[in-house]
Amino acid sequence: MLSGRLVRLIESHWEEIISSVISRIRSEPEGAHYRASIESELREWGRLVLQNLGQWLTGSKEDEVALQYELLGKLRFQENVPLFHSVHVLSVVRERVLDFVEEHIYAKTSVELYGQEELDRRLGRFFDLLTVHLVKGYEEALRNSQVLRAGS
């Protein structure tokens, strides 16, 4: 029983969540790879993913998500962004979404807590899917690069 109220809360506050992610990443020394493009890319990504989170969490568009994140992994390789930085950003987004939900649950009834637990579980699966396909795309680009260098 996924709480529709919690999902709608995230969907309607995606800008606030992504803004806090951007602030955090910009403050980290490792964020240097993202400083130039992070805001526009993360805002667009946040709009696409978080604003439609209910759809994504149902798993109805898993193939679409997989393809998008494999392409993103390839792009990050081409931009010379270390893989762990990209994975870290996904981790920060998931963490911030969960923190946001925790900050906005006031009643703490057993139903609310169960809904929060279910959301946490589904978000974990969703962000695992994003991470796996990001890494897959990155590694594919890396292998293709190595093949091209070996053939030269």
N, C-alpha and C positions, 0 to 999 in steps of 0.2 A: 504494500500500500504506500506508494510514493505520494508524499504530500504535495498536492497541486499548489497550495498556498506558498510553500517554500520555493517551489520552482518559479512561480510567478514573481515572487519577491526578487529572486536572482535575475530573472529576465527583465524586470522593470528597473533594476538598479545596475545594469551591466556597466554603464559608464563610470559610476562610482567605484565599482570593483576594479575595472581595468585601470582607472586613474591611480588607484593605490598600488597596483602591480607595477605600473610604469615608474612611480615614485620610488618604490623599493629597489627595482632593478637599476635605476639610474644612480642610486646611492651606493651600490655595490661596486667595488673595484673591477670585478670581472665583467661588469656591464658595458665596458668600453666598446665591445663589438656591436652593441645595439644602439648606442647613443644617437647615431645619425638617423636611423630609420624606425626605431622602436615605437615611437608614439603613433605614427600613422598606421603602421602595420598592426600593432596590438589593438588599436582602437577598432580597426576594420575587423580583425579576427574576433574581438570581443563582441562586436555587434552581431556578426554572423553566428557565432557559437553560443554565447550566453543569452542573447536575445531570443534564441530559438531552442533553448536548452531542453525543454520538454520533448520536442521532436527528436533530438539527438539521443536523449536518454532512453527512449523507447526502442532504439536500435533499428528503426525503420530505414535509416539512410547510412548504414554502416559502410557499404561499398563506396559511397560518395566521400565519406570522411576519410577512409583509407587512402583513396586516390589523392585527395587534397594534401594529406600529411606526407605522403611519399614525395609528392612534388615539392612540398616545403622543405623536406630533408635534402633533396637534390639542390634546391636553391641555396640552402644554408651552406652546403659543401662548396658550391660555386662562389659564394661570398666569403669563403675562408673563415667561417664562424665555427669555432670548435663545437663538436657535437654535444659535449656536456653542457655548454651554455644554452643551447636550444632546449635540451631536456630540463634544465634548471628553470627556464621560463615557464614551461608547462607545469612544473611542480609548484612554482610560486602562484600561478593562476589558480590551481586547484586548492592550494592552502588558503588563498585569500577568499575564494568562494565559500569555503567551509567556515572560515573566521567570520565572514559577513553574516552567514546564516546564524551562527552562534550568537552574534551580537544583537540579532533582531528577533530572537525567540524569547518572549517574556514569560509566557505562561508555564512552560516546562511541565506540562501535563504528560502523562504516559503516552498519550497519542502523539503529542508534539515530539517527544523524545524518540519514539519509534519512527516517525516520519523523518526526523533528522538522521537517524541511524541508516535508514533505507536510502536516503539521498546520498549520504557519505559512501555507502557501498556502491551505488550506481555511478556516482562521480568517479570513484576509484577505477571501476571497469572502463568507463569512458576515457579517462585520461591515460589509462594503460594502453588502450587502443590507439590513441593519438601518439603516444610515445613510441610504441612498437612500429607504427608506420612511418613516423619521422625518421627513426633509426634505419629502417629498411631502405627508405629513399636515399638517405645520406650514404649508407654503405654501398648501394648500387652505383651511385655517382662516383664514389671512391674507387670501386673496382673498375668502372669504365675508364676512369682517369689513368689508372695503373696499366690497363691494357693498351691505351693510346700511347703512353710513355714507353712501354716495352716494345711496341711496334715501330717506334721512331728510330 
